[in-house]
Amino acid sequence: MTLRERVLVFICLLTCLAYVQCKKELTLSERVQQLSDTAVKKPVLRFNGDKYKQYVKGTPRNYSMIVMFTALAPSRQCGICRHAHDEFQLVANSWRYSQGFSNKLYFSMVDFDEGPDVFQQLRLNSAPVFMHFPPKGKPKKVDTLDIQRVGFAAESIARWVAERTDIQIRVFRPPNYSGLLALVVLLALVVGLLYLRKNNLDFLYNKTTWALGALAFTFAMTSGQMWNHIRGPPFLQKTQSGSIAYIHGSSQSQFIVETYIVALLNAAVALGMILMVEAANKRDDVRKRRIYAIIGLGLYAFCFSLLLSIFRSKAHGYPYR
C-alpha cells in the first residue's frame, strides 16, 4: 500500500469516527422526546454518569431538571435516603399525573454506586441532596434544597420546586388506612372490655382514670402527633456531618422522635406542677412536703428550660424584640 493510499484510509477512518461521534450527540428535540417518553413510564428518571452528562449537563436545554443525589444501597447505611426517595417519588408521581404535566420539568435520580464521578464533580460528600438545574446557566446556592431548614417532605420539595421553576405541583398522597385500622382495633378492645366487665363498671366513674386519659390526649396533640399523621415526616435524620438530628432546625417541620421528646417534657412540666400543688395542699409531714416541692420545682424549671431551648433552635430570631 502506497503512502497516498494510507493517507486516504486514515482520512476515511477519521471521517467515520467523527460521524459516529456526531450521532452520539443528541439534538435538543431528541433529548426532550426521550425524556418525555421515559417520564411517562417512570416519573423519576434514573441516571448514571453518562446520562447525567447527556441530559442534565447537555446544552442547549429548554427544561428544568430536579435531581436527587442519593445512596440507596444497603451497604451505604443511609437510613434517611429511602424515606427521601419515597417523598421524591411522591412529588414526581404527582407531577406526572397532574393536568399541568409538560416537557418543561423532569425529575431524576443519581445513585452514588451508579455515578460516583458525578458526586466527585459536584463535591458531594453526603446524601440525600436535591438540586435544581435550570434551563440556562449554572445552579445557584438557592437551587439546592436546604434540608436542614425545610426537611424533605413531599410538600416541602413541591414548594421549593415552585419557587425555582414557577411550576405548581399539588402533592397527592395515597390513602393510609393504618389509622382507621388502629381506630377499629381500639374500639373493639374498648367494647370487649366493657362486655367482660359489664357487671362492674365502677371504673368508668374513676376521676383519676379520666384525668390520666385527658392528659395523655393533651400531650399527644400539643406535641404534634396530628401533624405527623397528616405530613408523614421521617422518624429522625442524619446530618451532613454524619451525626443524628433528633430536633428539626425549622419551625415549619419536625421529626417523629421530636414529638415524643416534646410530649415527655410537657408531661414532666405538668408532673412538676402537680407535685408543687400537692406540697402546698398537704397538711401532714413537713419533710415530705419539702421533698415534693423541691422535686416539683426542679422538674418544672429543668424541663421547661429544655422546651425553651428547643423552641429557640427552631424559631430563629427568638427572643423576639
C-alpha positions as CSV (number, residue, x, y, z in Angstrom):
1,M,0.0,0.0,0.0
2,T,1.4,3.3,-1.1
3,L,1.7,6.4,1.1
4,R,-1.2,8.0,-0.8
5,E,-3.5,5.1,-0.2
6,R,-2.6,5.0,3.5
7,V,-3.4,8.7,3.9
8,L,-6.8,8.2,2.2
9,V,-7.6,5.3,4.5
10,F,-6.6,7.3,7.5
11,I,-8.9,10.2,6.4
12,C,-11.8,7.8,5.9
13,L,-11.3,6.4,9.4
14,L,-11.3,9.9,10.9
15,T,-14.5,10.8,8.9
16,C,-16.2,7.7,10.2
17,L,-15.2,8.4,13.8
18,A,-16.4,12.0,13.5
19,Y,-19.7,10.8,12.0
20,V,-20.2,8.3,14.9
21,Q,-19.5,10.9,17.5
22,C,-22.0,13.3,15.9
23,K,-24.6,10.6,16.0
24,K,-24.0,10.1,19.7
25,E,-24.7,13.8,20.5
26,L,-28.4,14.0,20.5
27,T,-30.2,17.2,19.4
28,L,-32.4,19.1,21.8
29,S,-35.6,17.8,20.3
30,E,-34.3,14.2,20.5
31,R,-33.3,14.6,24.2
32,V,-36.7,16.1,25.1
33,Q,-38.5,13.4,23.2
34,Q,-36.6,10.6,25.0
35,L,-37.0,12.2,28.4
36,S,-40.8,12.7,27.8
37,D,-41.2,9.1,26.7
38,T,-39.4,7.7,29.7
39,A,-41.0,10.1,32.2
40,V,-44.5,8.8,31.1
41,K,-43.5,5.3,32.2
42,K,-41.1,6.2,35.1
43,P,-41.7,9.7,36.6
44,V,-38.2,9.5,38.3
45,L,-35.5,9.0,35.7
46,R,-32.5,7.1,36.8
47,F,-29.2,8.4,35.5
48,N,-25.7,7.2,35.6
49,G,-22.6,9.3,34.9
50,D,-23.0,9.3,31.1
51,K,-26.8,10.0,31.2
52,Y,-26.2,12.8,33.7
53,K,-23.8,14.5,31.3
54,Q,-26.1,14.0,28.4
55,Y,-29.5,15.0,29.8
56,V,-28.6,17.2,32.8
57,K,-25.4,19.0,31.7
58,G,-26.0,18.8,28.0
59,T,-26.7,22.1,26.2
60,P,-28.8,23.6,24.8
61,R,-31.6,22.9,27.3
62,N,-35.2,24.3,27.5
63,Y,-36.3,22.3,30.5
64,S,-35.6,22.2,34.2
65,M,-34.2,19.1,35.9
66,I,-34.7,18.3,39.6
67,V,-32.1,15.7,40.6
68,M,-31.9,13.8,43.8
69,F,-28.4,12.5,44.6
70,T,-28.7,9.6,46.9
71,A,-27.2,6.3,48.1
72,L,-29.9,3.6,48.3
73,A,-27.6,0.5,48.5
74,P,-27.9,-1.2,52.0
75,S,-24.1,-1.2,52.2
76,R,-24.1,2.6,52.3
77,Q,-26.2,2.6,55.5
78,C,-28.1,5.7,54.6
79,G,-31.2,5.4,56.7
80,I,-33.0,8.5,55.5
81,C,-32.2,8.0,51.8
82,R,-35.1,5.6,51.5
83,H,-37.5,8.0,53.2
84,A,-36.3,10.8,51.0
85,H,-36.6,8.7,47.9
86,D,-40.3,7.9,48.8
87,E,-41.1,11.6,49.2
88,F,-39.3,12.5,46.0
89,Q,-41.1,9.7,44.1
90,L,-44.4,11.1,45.5
91,V,-43.7,14.5,44.1
92,A,-42.7,13.1,40.7
93,N,-45.8,10.9,40.5
94,S,-48.0,14.0,41.5
95,W,-46.4,15.9,38.6
96,R,-46.7,13.1,36.2
97,Y,-50.5,12.7,36.7
98,S,-51.3,16.4,37.1
99,Q,-53.1,18.4,34.4
100,G,-50.1,20.7,34.0
101,F,-47.7,17.9,33.1
102,S,-45.3,19.1,30.3
103,N,-41.8,18.8,29.0
104,K,-40.6,21.8,31.0
105,L,-39.8,19.8,34.1
106,Y,-38.3,16.4,34.8
107,F,-37.3,14.5,37.9
108,S,-34.3,12.3,38.0
109,M,-32.0,10.5,40.4
110,V,-28.3,9.7,40.6
111,D,-27.2,6.9,42.9
112,F,-23.7,7.1,44.3
113,D,-23.0,3.5,43.2
114,E,-24.1,4.3,39.6
115,G,-22.5,7.7,39.2
116,P,-19.6,8.2,41.7
117,D,-17.9,10.6,39.2
118,V,-20.9,12.9,39.4
119,F,-20.6,13.1,43.2
120,Q,-16.9,13.9,42.8
121,Q,-17.6,16.5,40.2
122,L,-20.2,18.3,42.4
123,R,-18.1,17.7,45.6
124,L,-20.9,15.9,47.3
125,N,-19.9,14.0,50.4
126,S,-23.3,13.3,51.9
127,A,-26.8,12.1,50.7
128,P,-29.5,12.8,50.0
129,V,-29.1,16.1,48.2
130,F,-31.8,17.8,46.0
131,M,-30.6,20.1,43.2
132,H,-32.4,22.1,40.5
133,F,-30.6,22.5,37.2
134,P,-32.2,25.5,35.3
135,P,-32.7,25.6,31.5
136,K,-30.0,28.2,31.3
137,G,-26.9,28.9,33.4
138,K,-25.4,27.1,36.3
139,P,-27.2,26.1,39.5
140,K,-27.0,28.7,42.3
141,K,-26.9,28.2,46.0
142,V,-30.7,28.5,46.2
143,D,-31.0,25.7,43.7
144,T,-30.0,23.3,46.4
145,L,-32.8,22.3,48.8
146,D,-31.9,23.3,52.4
147,I,-32.9,20.0,54.0
148,Q,-31.8,21.2,57.4
149,R,-34.2,24.1,57.3
150,V,-37.3,22.7,55.5
151,G,-36.8,19.0,55.5
152,F,-37.5,16.7,52.6
153,A,-41.3,16.0,52.9
154,A,-43.0,15.9,49.6
155,E,-44.9,19.2,50.3
156,S,-41.6,20.9,51.1
157,I,-40.0,19.7,47.9
158,A,-43.0,20.8,45.9
159,R,-42.9,24.3,47.4
160,W,-39.2,24.5,46.6
161,V,-39.7,23.4,43.0
162,A,-42.4,26.1,42.6
163,E,-40.0,28.7,43.9
164,R,-37.3,27.7,41.4
165,T,-39.4,26.9,38.4
166,D,-42.8,28.7,38.8
167,I,-44.4,25.3,38.3
168,Q,-47.0,24.5,40.9
169,I,-47.3,20.8,41.9
170,R,-50.2,19.6,44.1
171,V,-49.0,16.6,46.1
172,F,-51.4,13.7,46.1
173,R,-50.6,11.2,48.9
174,P,-52.1,7.7,48.6
175,P,-54.7,7.0,51.3
176,N,-53.3,5.5,54.5
177,Y,-55.7,3.1,56.2
178,S,-53.4,2.3,59.1
179,G,-55.0,5.0,61.3
180,L,-58.5,3.7,60.5
181,L,-57.5,0.1,61.3
182,A,-55.9,1.2,64.6
183,L,-59.2,3.0,65.5
184,V,-61.3,0.0,64.7
185,V,-59.0,-2.2,66.8
186,L,-59.1,0.3,69.7
187,L,-62.9,0.4,69.6
188,A,-63.1,-3.4,69.5
189,L,-60.9,-3.6,72.6
190,V,-63.0,-1.0,74.4
191,V,-66.2,-2.8,73.6
192,G,-64.7,-6.1,74.6
193,L,-63.5,-4.7,77.9
194,L,-66.9,-3.2,78.6
195,Y,-68.6,-6.5,77.8
196,L,-66.3,-8.5,80.1
197,R,-66.8,-6.1,83.0
198,K,-70.5,-5.4,82.3
199,N,-71.3,-6.3,85.9
200,N,-68.8,-4.0,87.4
201,L,-68.5,-0.6,85.6
202,D,-67.3,1.4,88.6
203,F,-64.0,2.2,86.9
204,L,-65.9,4.4,84.4
205,Y,-66.6,6.8,87.2
206,N,-62.9,6.9,88.4
207,K,-61.7,10.5,88.1
208,T,-58.1,9.5,88.1
209,T,-58.5,7.3,85.0
210,W,-60.3,10.0,83.1
211,A,-57.7,12.6,84.2
212,L,-54.8,10.5,83.0
213,G,-56.6,9.8,79.7
214,A,-57.2,13.5,79.2
215,L,-53.6,14.4,80.0
216,A,-52.3,11.7,77.6
217,F,-54.5,13.0,74.8
218,T,-53.4,16.6,75.5
219,F,-49.7,15.8,75.5
220,A,-50.1,13.9,72.2
221,M,-52.0,16.7,70.5
222,T,-49.7,19.6,71.8
223,S,-46.6,17.7,70.8
224,G,-47.6,17.5,67.1
225,Q,-48.9,13.9,66.7
226,M,-51.7,15.1,64.4
227,W,-49.2,17.0,62.2
228,N,-47.2,13.7,61.9
229,H,-50.3,11.9,60.9
230,I,-51.0,14.4,58.1
231,R,-47.5,15.1,56.8
232,G,-45.7,11.8,57.5
233,P,-42.3,13.2,58.4
234,P,-39.2,10.9,58.9
235,F,-38.5,9.4,62.4
236,L,-35.2,11.2,62.6
237,Q,-32.5,12.5,60.2
238,K,-28.8,12.1,59.6
239,T,-27.0,15.3,59.2
240,Q,-24.3,16.1,56.6
241,S,-21.6,15.7,59.3
242,G,-22.8,12.1,60.0
243,S,-24.5,12.8,63.3
244,I,-28.1,12.1,64.1
245,A,-30.6,15.0,64.3
246,Y,-33.5,14.5,66.8
247,I,-34.8,18.1,66.5
248,H,-35.6,19.7,63.2
249,G,-33.9,23.0,62.6
250,S,-37.0,24.7,61.2
251,S,-40.3,25.8,62.7
252,Q,-42.0,24.5,59.5
253,S,-41.2,20.9,60.1
254,Q,-40.4,18.3,62.8
255,F,-39.3,14.7,63.3
256,I,-41.5,12.0,64.8
257,V,-38.9,11.4,67.6
258,E,-39.1,15.2,68.3
259,T,-42.8,15.0,69.1
260,Y,-42.1,12.2,71.6
261,I,-39.4,14.3,73.3
262,V,-41.7,17.3,73.5
263,A,-44.6,15.2,74.9
264,L,-42.3,13.8,77.6
265,L,-41.1,17.2,78.5
266,N,-44.6,18.6,78.7
267,A,-45.6,15.6,80.9
268,A,-42.6,16.3,83.2
269,V,-43.6,20.0,83.4
270,A,-47.1,19.0,84.4
271,L,-45.8,16.5,86.9
272,G,-43.6,19.1,88.5
273,M,-46.6,21.5,88.8
274,I,-48.7,18.7,90.4
275,L,-46.0,18.0,92.9
276,M,-45.7,21.6,93.9
277,V,-49.5,21.9,94.3
278,E,-49.6,18.7,96.4
279,A,-46.8,20.1,98.6
280,A,-48.8,23.2,99.2
281,N,-52.1,21.4,99.9
282,K,-50.8,18.7,102.2
283,R,-51.1,19.2,105.9
284,D,-49.0,16.2,107.1
285,D,-45.3,15.6,107.3
286,V,-43.3,18.8,106.6
287,R,-40.3,16.9,105.4
288,K,-42.4,15.1,102.7
289,R,-43.9,18.4,101.6
290,R,-40.5,19.9,101.2
291,I,-39.3,17.0,99.1
292,Y,-42.4,17.3,96.9
293,A,-41.8,21.0,96.4
294,I,-38.1,20.6,95.6
295,I,-38.6,17.8,93.1
296,G,-41.6,19.6,91.5
297,L,-39.7,22.8,91.2
298,G,-36.6,21.1,89.8
299,L,-38.7,19.2,87.2
300,Y,-40.6,22.3,86.2
301,A,-37.5,24.5,85.9
302,F,-35.3,21.9,84.1
303,C,-37.9,20.6,81.6
304,F,-39.4,24.0,80.8
305,S,-35.9,25.3,80.1
306,L,-35.4,22.4,77.7
307,L,-38.6,23.3,75.9
308,L,-37.5,26.9,75.6
309,S,-34.1,25.7,74.2
310,I,-35.9,23.5,71.6
311,F,-38.1,26.5,70.6
312,R,-35.1,28.7,70.3
313,S,-33.4,26.3,68.0
314,K,-36.4,26.1,65.7
315,A,-37.7,29.7,65.9
316,H,-34.7,31.6,64.6
317,G,-34.6,35.1,66.0
318,Y,-36.0,34.3,69.4
319,P,-36.2,36.0,71.9
320,Y,-38.3,38.5,69.9
321,R,-37.6,42.2,70.4
